[in-house]
Amino acid sequence: MKTTTFTIEGMRCDGCAETIEALLARESGVRKAEASFAEKEARVLHDPEHASEARLKAAIEQAGFRATVKDE
């Protein structure tokens, strides 16, 4: 398991964060997804063999947000 943090651009409210969480939760291999409007981030606990960072990024961006992996 791996935790990846994404910086998210385009969120306008807590509802946007909830949308991102729901999109990520649907991805196979994701165990936990948390998004924060206040922090403009999403943290995802996932199995990298089933849910790559690129796939998670694509899931976020399908709703019109921009996502980049945050260096930790």
A tleap script that builds the chain and sets N, CA, C and O, in Angstrom:
source leaprc.protein.ff14SB
mol = sequence {
  NMET LYS THR THR THR PHE THR ILE GLU GLY
  MET ARG CYS ASP GLY CYS ALA GLU THR ILE
  GLU ALA LEU LEU ALA ARG GLU SER GLY VAL
  ARG LYS ALA GLU ALA SER PHE ALA GLU LYS
  GLU ALA ARG VAL LEU HIE ASP PRO GLU HIE
  ALA SER GLU ALA ARG LEU LYS ALA ALA ILE
  GLU GLN ALA GLY PHE ARG ALA THR VAL LYS
  ASP CGLU
}
set mol.1.N position { 0.844 -1.178 0.000 }
set mol.1.CA position { 0.000 0.000 0.000 }
set mol.1.C position { 0.891 1.243 0.000 }
set mol.1.O position { 1.997 1.244 0.541 }
set mol.2.N position { 0.377 2.279 -0.615 }
set mol.2.CA position { 1.117 3.528 -0.759 }
set mol.2.C position { 0.146 4.688 -0.558 }
set mol.2.O position { -1.019 4.600 -0.948 }
set mol.3.N position { 0.617 5.760 0.041 }
set mol.3.CA position { -0.181 6.974 0.156 }
set mol.3.C position { 0.375 8.009 -0.808 }
set mol.3.O position { 1.560 8.339 -0.767 }
set mol.4.N position { -0.486 8.514 -1.670 }
set mol.4.CA position { -0.110 9.555 -2.616 }
set mol.4.C position { -0.931 10.795 -2.321 }
set mol.4.O position { -2.143 10.712 -2.124 }
set mol.5.N position { -0.273 11.944 -2.289 }
set mol.5.CA position { -0.959 13.212 -2.068 }
set mol.5.C position { -0.942 13.999 -3.370 }
set mol.5.O position { 0.100 14.157 -4.007 }
set mol.6.N position { -2.107 14.483 -3.749 }
set mol.6.CA position { -2.258 15.300 -4.944 }
set mol.6.C position { -2.595 16.729 -4.541 }
set mol.6.O position { -3.390 16.944 -3.626 }
set mol.7.N position { -2.002 17.698 -5.210 }
set mol.7.CA position { -2.427 19.090 -5.107 }
set mol.7.C position { -3.517 19.258 -6.155 }
set mol.7.O position { -3.338 18.881 -7.313 }
set mol.8.N position { -4.652 19.828 -5.744 }
set mol.8.CA position { -5.814 19.941 -6.628 }
set mol.8.C position { -6.099 21.411 -6.912 }
set mol.8.O position { -6.191 22.228 -5.996 }
set mol.9.N position { -6.235 21.734 -8.192 }
set mol.9.CA position { -6.641 23.082 -8.592 }
set mol.9.C position { -8.056 23.006 -9.152 }
set mol.9.O position { -8.411 22.054 -9.847 }
set mol.10.N position { -8.849 24.009 -8.842 }
set mol.10.CA position { -10.194 24.092 -9.396 }
set mol.10.C position { -11.312 23.780 -8.415 }
set mol.10.O position { -12.487 23.896 -8.763 }
set mol.11.N position { -10.965 23.384 -7.187 }
set mol.11.CA position { -12.011 23.148 -6.187 }
set mol.11.C position { -12.558 24.496 -5.727 }
set mol.11.O position { -11.807 25.447 -5.509 }
set mol.12.N position { -13.878 24.560 -5.585 }
set mol.12.CA position { -14.502 25.819 -5.168 }
set mol.12.C position { -15.261 25.715 -3.855 }
set mol.12.O position { -15.703 26.721 -3.300 }
set mol.13.N position { -15.410 24.469 -3.356 }
set mol.13.CA position { -16.181 24.292 -2.117 }
set mol.13.C position { -15.940 22.892 -1.561 }
set mol.13.O position { -15.250 22.080 -2.177 }
set mol.14.N position { -16.514 22.619 -0.398 }
set mol.14.CA position { -16.392 21.290 0.199 }
set mol.14.C position { -17.080 20.234 -0.662 }
set mol.14.O position { -16.693 19.067 -0.632 }
set mol.15.N position { -18.085 20.625 -1.419 }
set mol.15.CA position { -18.763 19.691 -2.315 }
set mol.15.C position { -17.816 19.168 -3.388 }
set mol.15.O position { -17.907 18.007 -3.788 }
set mol.16.N position { -16.911 20.018 -3.851 }
set mol.16.CA position { -15.903 19.582 -4.830 }
set mol.16.C position { -15.005 18.517 -4.208 }
set mol.16.O position { -14.677 17.521 -4.853 }
set mol.17.N position { -14.612 18.728 -2.961 }
set mol.17.CA position { -13.765 17.750 -2.271 }
set mol.17.C position { -14.509 16.420 -2.132 }
set mol.17.O position { -13.908 15.359 -2.296 }
set mol.18.N position { -15.798 16.468 -1.833 }
set mol.18.CA position { -16.594 15.248 -1.717 }
set mol.18.C position { -16.689 14.532 -3.061 }
set mol.18.O position { -16.656 13.303 -3.110 }
set mol.19.N position { -16.807 15.282 -4.141 }
set mol.19.CA position { -16.842 14.688 -5.485 }
set mol.19.C position { -15.537 13.963 -5.775 }
set mol.19.O position { -15.551 12.843 -6.287 }
set mol.20.N position { -14.415 14.586 -5.456 }
set mol.20.CA position { -13.109 13.973 -5.685 }
set mol.20.C position { -12.973 12.692 -4.862 }
set mol.20.O position { -12.489 11.679 -5.367 }
set mol.21.N position { -13.394 12.732 -3.606 }
set mol.21.CA position { -13.343 11.532 -2.772 }
set mol.21.C position { -14.158 10.401 -3.390 }
set mol.21.O position { -13.707 9.256 -3.428 }
set mol.22.N position { -15.354 10.719 -3.874 }
set mol.22.CA position { -16.221 9.701 -4.474 }
set mol.22.C position { -15.599 9.121 -5.746 }
set mol.22.O position { -15.653 7.910 -5.962 }
set mol.23.N position { -15.017 9.962 -6.579 }
set mol.23.CA position { -14.375 9.483 -7.807 }
set mol.23.C position { -13.202 8.548 -7.491 }
set mol.23.O position { -13.040 7.506 -8.125 }
set mol.24.N position { -12.401 8.930 -6.520 }
set mol.24.CA position { -11.253 8.114 -6.156 }
set mol.24.C position { -11.679 6.802 -5.504 }
set mol.24.O position { -11.073 5.760 -5.752 }
set mol.25.N position { -12.709 6.847 -4.680 }
set mol.25.CA position { -13.174 5.650 -3.978 }
set mol.25.C position { -13.663 4.577 -4.952 }
set mol.25.O position { -13.632 3.389 -4.630 }
set mol.26.N position { -14.107 4.982 -6.121 }
set mol.26.CA position { -14.598 4.031 -7.132 }
set mol.26.C position { -13.472 3.276 -7.844 }
set mol.26.O position { -13.714 2.247 -8.475 }
set mol.27.N position { -12.263 3.782 -7.743 }
set mol.27.CA position { -11.141 3.158 -8.445 }
set mol.27.C position { -10.704 1.877 -7.728 }
set mol.27.O position { -10.548 1.851 -6.507 }
set mol.28.N position { -10.511 0.821 -8.516 }
set mol.28.CA position { -10.030 -0.446 -7.972 }
set mol.28.C position { -8.648 -0.243 -7.366 }
set mol.28.O position { -7.792 0.402 -7.971 }
set mol.29.N position { -8.430 -0.781 -6.194 }
set mol.29.CA position { -7.136 -0.654 -5.533 }
set mol.29.C position { -7.056 0.488 -4.545 }
set mol.29.O position { -6.071 0.598 -3.815 }
set mol.30.N position { -8.070 1.342 -4.499 }
set mol.30.CA position { -8.084 2.456 -3.545 }
set mol.30.C position { -8.704 1.971 -2.244 }
set mol.30.O position { -9.816 1.444 -2.235 }
set mol.31.N position { -7.982 2.150 -1.148 }
set mol.31.CA position { -8.487 1.747 0.166 }
set mol.31.C position { -9.129 2.916 0.913 }
set mol.31.O position { -10.096 2.741 1.654 }
set mol.32.N position { -8.574 4.108 0.703 }
set mol.32.CA position { -9.097 5.286 1.402 }
set mol.32.C position { -8.749 6.528 0.599 }
set mol.32.O position { -7.641 6.651 0.076 }
set mol.33.N position { -9.699 7.442 0.506 }
set mol.33.CA position { -9.462 8.709 -0.193 }
set mol.33.C position { -10.038 9.837 0.645 }
set mol.33.O position { -11.189 9.778 1.077 }
set mol.34.N position { -9.235 10.854 0.870 }
set mol.34.CA position { -9.660 12.040 1.612 }
set mol.34.C position { -9.252 13.269 0.815 }
set mol.34.O position { -8.103 13.389 0.389 }
set mol.35.N position { -10.188 14.173 0.618 }
set mol.35.CA position { -9.890 15.421 -0.082 }
set mol.35.C position { -10.268 16.587 0.828 }
set mol.35.O position { -11.231 16.510 1.591 }
set mol.36.N position { -9.497 17.660 0.735 }
set mol.36.CA position { -9.734 18.840 1.554 }
set mol.36.C position { -9.785 20.088 0.674 }
set mol.36.O position { -8.820 20.415 -0.018 }
set mol.37.N position { -10.911 20.771 0.709 }
set mol.37.CA position { -11.029 22.040 -0.009 }
set mol.37.C position { -10.087 23.072 0.598 }
set mol.37.O position { -9.420 23.807 -0.128 }
set mol.38.N position { -10.030 23.129 1.913 }
set mol.38.CA position { -9.205 24.122 2.604 }
set mol.38.C position { -7.720 23.955 2.272 }
set mol.38.O position { -7.003 24.942 2.108 }
set mol.39.N position { -7.264 22.708 2.173 }
set mol.39.CA position { -5.856 22.447 1.900 }
set mol.39.C position { -5.558 22.280 0.416 }
set mol.39.O position { -4.397 22.210 0.013 }
set mol.40.N position { -6.631 22.215 -0.412 }
set mol.40.CA position { -6.472 22.036 -1.867 }
set mol.40.C position { -5.676 20.767 -2.180 }
set mol.40.O position { -4.827 20.755 -3.071 }
set mol.41.N position { -5.969 19.694 -1.426 }
set mol.41.CA position { -5.253 18.436 -1.571 }
set mol.41.C position { -6.188 17.240 -1.499 }
set mol.41.O position { -7.313 17.325 -1.007 }
set mol.42.N position { -5.682 16.125 -2.006 }
set mol.42.CA position { -6.332 14.832 -1.821 }
set mol.42.C position { -5.251 13.827 -1.449 }
set mol.42.O position { -4.190 13.785 -2.072 }
set mol.43.N position { -5.527 13.019 -0.432 }
set mol.43.CA position { -4.614 11.954 -0.012 }
set mol.43.C position { -5.298 10.628 -0.297 }
set mol.43.O position { -6.462 10.421 0.048 }
set mol.44.N position { -4.553 9.736 -0.934 }
set mol.44.CA position { -5.126 8.470 -1.365 }
set mol.44.C position { -4.242 7.315 -0.900 }
set mol.44.O position { -3.050 7.269 -1.205 }
set mol.45.N position { -4.838 6.388 -0.161 }
set mol.45.CA position { -4.168 5.151 0.212 }
set mol.45.C position { -4.571 4.119 -0.827 }
set mol.45.O position { -5.750 3.796 -0.969 }
set mol.46.N position { -3.576 3.599 -1.560 }
set mol.46.CA position { -3.896 2.721 -2.678 }
set mol.46.C position { -2.828 1.663 -2.903 }
set mol.46.O position { -1.693 1.787 -2.442 }
set mol.47.N position { -3.220 0.623 -3.622 }
set mol.47.CA position { -2.294 -0.412 -4.055 }
set mol.47.C position { -1.762 0.042 -5.409 }
set mol.47.O position { -2.519 0.062 -6.380 }
set mol.48.N position { -0.489 0.407 -5.506 }
set mol.48.CA position { 0.037 0.962 -6.758 }
set mol.48.C position { 0.002 -0.016 -7.936 }
set mol.48.O position { 0.086 0.410 -9.088 }
set mol.49.N position { -0.120 -1.306 -7.667 }
set mol.49.CA position { -0.202 -2.272 -8.755 }
set mol.49.C position { -1.591 -2.273 -9.406 }
set mol.49.O position { -1.743 -2.681 -10.558 }
set mol.50.N position { -2.589 -1.819 -8.666 }
set mol.50.CA position { -3.959 -1.793 -9.186 }
set mol.50.C position { -4.460 -0.379 -9.456 }
set mol.50.O position { -5.366 -0.182 -10.265 }
set mol.51.N position { -3.881 0.589 -8.789 }
set mol.51.CA position { -4.304 1.988 -8.965 }
set mol.51.C position { -3.055 2.860 -9.030 }
set mol.51.O position { -2.548 3.317 -8.006 }
set mol.52.N position { -2.569 3.081 -10.241 }
set mol.52.CA position { -1.358 3.892 -10.422 }
set mol.52.C position { -1.664 5.370 -10.156 }
set mol.52.O position { -2.821 5.791 -10.169 }
set mol.53.N position { -0.615 6.138 -9.918 }
set mol.53.CA position { -0.784 7.580 -9.728 }
set mol.53.C position { -1.414 8.211 -10.968 }
set mol.53.O position { -2.248 9.109 -10.853 }
set mol.54.N position { -1.019 7.746 -12.147 }
set mol.54.CA position { -1.579 8.291 -13.392 }
set mol.54.C position { -3.077 8.020 -13.479 }
set mol.54.O position { -3.843 8.882 -13.909 }
set mol.55.N position { -3.491 6.829 -13.074 }
set mol.55.CA position { -4.916 6.487 -13.109 }
set mol.55.C position { -5.706 7.322 -12.099 }
set mol.55.O position { -6.813 7.773 -12.394 }
set mol.56.N position { -5.144 7.526 -10.923 }
set mol.56.CA position { -5.809 8.348 -9.904 }
set mol.56.C position { -5.920 9.800 -10.376 }
set mol.56.O position { -6.952 10.445 -10.194 }
set mol.57.N position { -4.855 10.298 -10.980 }
set mol.57.CA position { -4.855 11.661 -11.526 }
set mol.57.C position { -5.945 11.803 -12.580 }
set mol.57.O position { -6.668 12.799 -12.601 }
set mol.58.N position { -6.062 10.810 -13.451 }
set mol.58.CA position { -7.092 10.839 -14.496 }
set mol.58.C position { -8.494 10.827 -13.888 }
set mol.58.O position { -9.398 11.488 -14.398 }
set mol.59.N position { -8.675 10.082 -12.807 }
set mol.59.CA position { -9.983 10.037 -12.146 }
set mol.59.C position { -10.359 11.416 -11.607 }
set mol.59.O position { -11.507 11.843 -11.732 }
set mol.60.N position { -9.402 12.103 -11.015 }
set mol.60.CA position { -9.650 13.453 -10.486 }
set mol.60.C position { -9.951 14.415 -11.626 }
set mol.60.O position { -10.872 15.228 -11.534 }
set mol.61.N position { -9.176 14.322 -12.697 }
set mol.61.CA position { -9.304 15.281 -13.790 }
set mol.61.C position { -10.539 15.063 -14.653 }
set mol.61.O position { -10.924 15.962 -15.401 }
set mol.62.N position { -11.166 13.900 -14.572 }
set mol.62.CA position { -12.380 13.667 -15.356 }
set mol.62.C position { -13.520 14.584 -14.924 }
set mol.62.O position { -14.478 14.784 -15.672 }
set mol.63.N position { -13.418 15.138 -13.727 }
set mol.63.CA position { -14.448 16.052 -13.238 }
set mol.63.C position { -14.078 17.513 -13.472 }
set mol.63.O position { -14.776 18.411 -13.001 }
set mol.64.N position { -12.983 17.760 -14.199 }
set mol.64.CA position { -12.611 19.127 -14.542 }
set mol.64.C position { -11.612 19.780 -13.605 }
set mol.64.O position { -11.331 20.971 -13.742 }
set mol.65.N position { -11.068 19.028 -12.656 }
set mol.65.CA position { -10.047 19.560 -11.743 }
set mol.65.C position { -8.670 19.285 -12.344 }
set mol.65.O position { -8.528 18.436 -13.224 }
set mol.66.N position { -7.672 19.998 -11.867 }
set mol.66.CA position { -6.285 19.721 -12.256 }
set mol.66.C position { -5.561 19.144 -11.052 }
set mol.66.O position { -5.655 19.675 -9.945 }
set mol.67.N position { -4.844 18.064 -11.270 }
set mol.67.CA position { -4.174 17.384 -10.173 }
set mol.67.C position { -2.696 17.165 -10.493 }
set mol.67.O position { -2.335 16.821 -11.618 }
set mol.68.N position { -1.854 17.370 -9.488 }
set mol.68.CA position { -0.439 17.061 -9.612 }
set mol.68.C position { -0.005 16.324 -8.347 }
set mol.68.O position { -0.485 16.612 -7.251 }
set mol.69.N position { 0.903 15.377 -8.513 }
set mol.69.CA position { 1.409 14.642 -7.370 }
set mol.69.C position { 2.282 15.592 -6.553 }
set mol.69.O position { 3.170 16.259 -7.084 }
set mol.70.N position { 2.015 15.635 -5.279 }
set mol.70.CA position { 2.771 16.506 -4.381 }
set mol.70.C position { 3.987 15.758 -3.856 }
set mol.70.O position { 3.866 14.629 -3.380 }
set mol.71.N position { 5.136 16.370 -3.938 }
set mol.71.CA position { 6.353 15.780 -3.395 }
set mol.71.C position { 6.289 15.822 -1.876 }
set mol.71.O position { 5.995 16.855 -1.274 }
set mol.72.N position { 6.569 14.682 -1.279 }
set mol.72.CA position { 6.502 14.632 0.199 }
set mol.72.C position { 7.849 14.399 0.801 }
set mol.72.O position { 7.975 14.329 2.024 }
savepdb mol mol.pdb
quit
